[in-house]
Amino acid sequence: GITDFTMIALGNSAFVFGGIATVLWWKRESATILQFIVSIVIVSFAYPLMGPANRSKFTRAVHSRPELEDSIGLLQSFFNQALSIGGFLSPNFVAKFVLKDTAAINSSDDGHELTPWAWYVSISALVVIAGLLYEEFILGKNELGLMKSEPAQESQAGETTPGETTGLLSGKRTSGKRRSSIVEINRTFNRKYEVDRRHSLETAGIPNPVDTAYERELQNQLTQDKQEWEKLLELDEEMEMTEENANAREE
């Protein structure tokens, strides 16, 4: 399926071209209605692509660090609030620094309706794309799978060494996946966590219900781990009852 890298890159590319079109086309005398509409549509196209992918990358980063498992819900709440702050500040920033008033437009030679600050859309998007490329190829993220990855270390018997990536019970488990802890599972399946997760994709009050492939994979993995832990608890209770019955017979 499509990767988070691709979705974020496409979204920021839309910001680059839409931002350039907005700066160059928005002139009082020469701009047509089509030019106004096209530039806005291109920029608006970026949001449904970047929203789910950004949340997915954030989720992946948090769940890949075991030391953060006790703060998963709190971090998701911070992520949601950070996006909300951006929604509050952006209109004020645009109104104060990007849009020209009527007097400034009339006094300008070319009739531009935007100040040079309008380039922030395209420039910031280019910075993000550069960061994505750096993470992918310099830091070796390899989300696109274009670079060769090292094979997993296996024992002489041809099986992976038991550890955090092995199953708690007999059965198949995707290699390389760290087993989730009880704390991580409980934090993720918490109602407040899910509410914050859904609200983090709202754009102008409109929710985006899309889950990425990684988020669906993570939910399936956590559900599987939750079932394994429940089975272990059941086995533990059965062993305790067996020991109590054995002790009772001995007495």
N, C-alpha and C positions, 0 to 999 in steps of 0.2 A: 504494500500500500504506500500511499504518499507519506513522506517523512515530515517531521516538524521543521527540519531545515528547509525543505522545499517550500512549505507553506509560509514560513516567516520570510524567506527570500522573495517569494512572489508578492507577498503583502507589502514589503518594504520597497520592492521595485515599483509597485503601483503608487506608493507615496512619492518616489523619486520623479516618475513621469507626470503624475498628477500635480505635484508641487511645481514642477517646471512649467507645465501648461498653464497653471493658475497665474504664476508670476508674469508669463509672457503674453497671455491672452486677455487678462482682465484690464482692458483700457476702455475708458468711457466712450470715446468716439468711434473706435474701430471694432470693438468686440461684438460678436453676434450672440444671439441666444444659444445657439448650438455650442459655441465655445465655452460659455458659462456652464452649461449643463454637462458637457463631456468632461471638463476638468474636475467637477464635483463628483461625478459618477466614478471616475478612475480612482480618486482618493477614497471614496466610500467603499469601493470594492475590496480594499485592503483589510478592513476590519473583520469580516467573517473568516478570513484566512488566518490572520495573525492571532486573534483571540484564543481559539482552542489550542493552537500550536504553542503559544507563549505559556499558557497554563500547563500544557503537557510537559514542556521543558522544565518548568518550575517543579512540578510534581516529581519528575524523574530525578532532578537534582536533590530534592529533599529525601526521597525514599532510598537513594543510593548511599546515604550517610547514616549508619546505625546510631550515631551519637545524637541525631536529631529526632529519633523516633518518639520521644516523649513530648516533642514540641510541634508535631505535624499540624495539629489543629490550629495552634497559635500562629504558625507561619502562614498557613493558608488564609487566616483572618487578616494578617498583615498584608499579604499579597492583594487581597480583595480591597482593603482600605487604600493601598497605594494607587490602585487603578481609580478608585473613587476620587482621590485627591487630584489626580490628573484631569478627571472630568470637570472638577470645580475650577481648576486654575486655567485650563486651556481657553475657555471663552473670554475670560478677563484679559489674558495675555494677548489674544488676537485683537480684541477690541481696543486695547491700550497701545499696542506696538505695531500691529500688522495692518490694520485698516486705516486708510487716510480719511480725514474729514473732507467735506465738500470744498472748503477754501483751498486746502492743499492740493486736491485733484485739479481744480481749475487753474491754479498757479503753476502746475507742472507743465513741462514742455511736451511730454508724450501722453499725458492723461492716464497714467498708471493709477489704479485704485488701491494698490498695495505698496507698503514700504519695503525696503530691502530685507527687513526682518522676516518677510514671507519665505525667504530661502531656507528658513530653519527646517521646514518639512522635508525638503529634498536632502539637505545636508545631514540631518540626523538619521535619515533612512540609510544613506550611504555609509555612515559610521556603523550602523547596526549590521549591514551586509558585510562590511570589512571584518567586523568582530566574528560573524558567523564563519567566514572563510578562514580566519585565523584559528578559531576553535576546531574547525573540521580538519584542516590540513597541517597546521603547525603543531597544535596540541594533540593531534591524533584522535579526535573524537570519532571519526570514521562513521558518521551516521548514514552517509550515502553508500557505504560499503565499497568505495572505490580503491581503498588501500587494503593490502593483504593483512589479515589479522593472524596472530599467533595461535596455534591450536592449544586447547586446554591440556594441562598436564595430567597424565594418566599413570596409574600404577602398572606394575609388571603384568598383572592379571587383565589389563585392558579396561579397568574400571577407574573412575575418578576417585580420588582420595576423599573419604567421608569428611564432611565439614558443614558449613552453613548452607551449602548449595545442595546437599543431599536430602532426600525425603525423610520425614519422621517415621513414616510407615512404609511398608512395601508398596511399590507402585512407581510409575514413571514420573519423572520431574524434568523439566527443561533444564539442560546443563547450563551452568553459569549463573543461575538465578539464586540470589541469596534468600534463605528461608526467612519469612517475616516473623517477628516476635508478637507475643500477645498484646503488648503495649501498642505496637504499630498498627495491628489489626483493629483494636478497639478505638484508637484515635481516628482511623480512616473511616470506619463505619459509624462514626458519631454523627448525629443529625445536624449539629451546628457546622461540622466540617463540610457536609454535603451542601448545606445552604450557602455557606461562604463560597464554595467551589462553583456553584451555579451562578451566584451573583457576580462572580469575577468576570463573567463574559457578557454582562449587560452593556449595551451600547445605546445611550440616550433612553434608558429605561426599557429597552427591548432585549429580552434574554436570548442567548444563543444556546440551544440544548445539545449542540454537537459534542460528542466525545471522540477523541482521537483513537487511533489503533493502539497506541501505547497505554492510554488510560483504560481502555477495555481489557487489554492484556493484564494490566496491574490489578484491576478488579477481579478478574478470573483467578489470578495467582493468590491474591489475598483470601478469596473465598475458599480456594483449595487448602491453603494453610490453616484457615479457621476450622475447616472440617477435620484436618489432621489433629489439631490441638484438642478439639472436642472429643475425638476418638481416644486420644491419649488420656484425657481426663476420665473418660468412661472406664478405660482399662485400669487406671489407677484406683478408681473407686471399687472396681471388682476385685482387685488384688487386696485392698484393705479389708473388704468384707470376707474374702477367703481366709485371710490371716486371723481376723477376729473369730470366725467360725472354728478354725483350727485350734486357737487358744482356748475357746470355750469347751471344745471336746476334751482337750488335755486336762482341763480343770475338773 
